[in-house]
Amino acid sequence: MLTPLPVQHKELEVHPLFKERLHIVCAPDHRFVSLGHVSLNDLQGEKVLTLKAGHHLHDQVRELCGQVGAELLYDYEGTSLDTLRHMVGMGVGISFFPELYIRSEIRADQDLRVLELTGAEVAREMCMVWRAKSYVRSLGLSLLPLIQQVFAHQRSAY
């Protein structure tokens, strides 16, 4: 299984794969679009959407909002990245989306704009996990370098 770190379970074998950047996504009429990129200072006072509590992304975005003085909109927490994408497109607020999701779901979306955050690298580390005594262990170990290679190649094409 692919999942973000940290994974804390004594019966799981965890293998880090790659770092996946998070990007700011906003509606096309948001003031950030004219800037072309966003700095940490630009986030102060900004309304930010994220997934509901219990998701790694929620914790990461909550921490970032606390550091920069952005307002996390708890009343509008999404149950999925697709839900967040639609709320952002309606102009409810901005959000942070993982690089792989952006590549697959947002690149051609005319209702959203993807912007870089300057002055800080906001990323999550992805890993592959399986039960420590699982029969898929040898297959998982053989897939690790392939997944890393594909992600590195896709990142260079992004």
N, C-alpha and C positions, 0 to 999 in steps of 0.2 A: 504494500500500500504506500502511496505517496502522501506525505503530510508535512506541514511546517513543524519546525522545532520550536520549542522544546517538547519532547515526548518523554514522559516520566512513568514508566511501568517496568517493573523488574523482570517481567517475563517476555519483554520484547527486545529484539535485536535491532539497533538503530544505526543506520549508515547515512551520514550527510552526503548530499548530492551536489547542490549548487545554491548560490544566493540569487534570489529573484527580487528585482527592484519593484518598489511600489511607486506608482505615478499618480499625480493629481488628475482627476477627471471632473469636468464641469460642463454646464450648459453652454451653448455657443454664444449666448448673450451675456455671459458672466464677465465681470471687469478683468479677470485674469487673462482672458483670451488676448486682449490688446497688449499685455505685457510679454507674451510669448513663453515665459517661464515664471516660476513662483519662488520667492525666497522664504525662508522661515519667518522673517518679519512680516511678510505679506499675509501670513496666516492668522495673525493676531485679530481676534474678534470675528473671524470667519465661522459660518455655520457649517459643521461637518457631519456627514452621515457615515454610519458604519454598520456592520453586522451586529446582531444582538449579542449580549454577554454569553460567554462560553466558547466563542471562536477566538483563535489566536489573533486574527486580524482586528477584532474588537479591542483586545488588550493593547495591541501595538498602537492603534490609532488613538485610543483614550490617553495613553502615555504621551504621545506626541502632542495632542491637543493641550494637555496640562502643561507641557514645557513651553509652548509658544503662545498660550492664551487664546486658543481657538475654542469655540463653543460646540461641544459634542451634543447632537440632538438625540437624546435618549428616547423621546416620544416617537421618533421615526426610524428606529433601528430596523434593518432589513433582515429577512430570514434567508436570503440568498444574494449572491452578487448580481443576479439578474434583477431582483427587486431593487437593489441599490441603484443599478444602472438606470432604471426607469424613473426613480425619484430624482436622481441627479438631472436627467434629461428634462424633467418638469420644472427644474429650477428651485427645488426645495433646499438644496445645499450642494457643497462639493463633497467628494469622497476620494479615498485612496484605493486604487485597484492594483492587483498583482499583474506583472508583466505578461505572464502566459494567458491570463484571462483577457487582457487588452488585445493581445494578438489574435485570439480566436473570436472575440465577441464585439470588440469596440472599434477596431481599425477602420471599418467601412461605415460606421454609424454616423450619420449626418447630424444626429441630435446631441452629440457629445464632442468635447474637445479634450485631448490628452496633453498634459503639460508636465514638464520636468520640474522637480524641486531642486533648487540650487542651494548650496551652502551646507548640505547634509545629505548623506546617503541613507535613504529609508528603504530597507530591504528586509526580506525574511529568508531564512535558510530552510530549504526543502530537504527532506530526507526520505529514505525508503525504510520501512519497518516490516517486520514479520515476527511471529512467535519464535522464540529462541530455539525451540526444538521442532520447527516446522519442516515438512518435507520439501518446501519450496526454497529453502535456504540456498542451495547450490545454484538454482535458477536465478534467484535474486542477486546473488553475488556476481553472476555472469552478466546480468543486465546493468549493473551499476555503471561500468565504464561507457556502455552504449548510451545510456540516458544522459550522462554528463557530456558526452561528445555531441549528441543531438542538440542539447540545450545550448552549448557553446556555439555551435554552428548557427542555430536559429537566432541567438542573440546578436551575432555579427551581421545577420541579414536584416535586423530590426531597425 
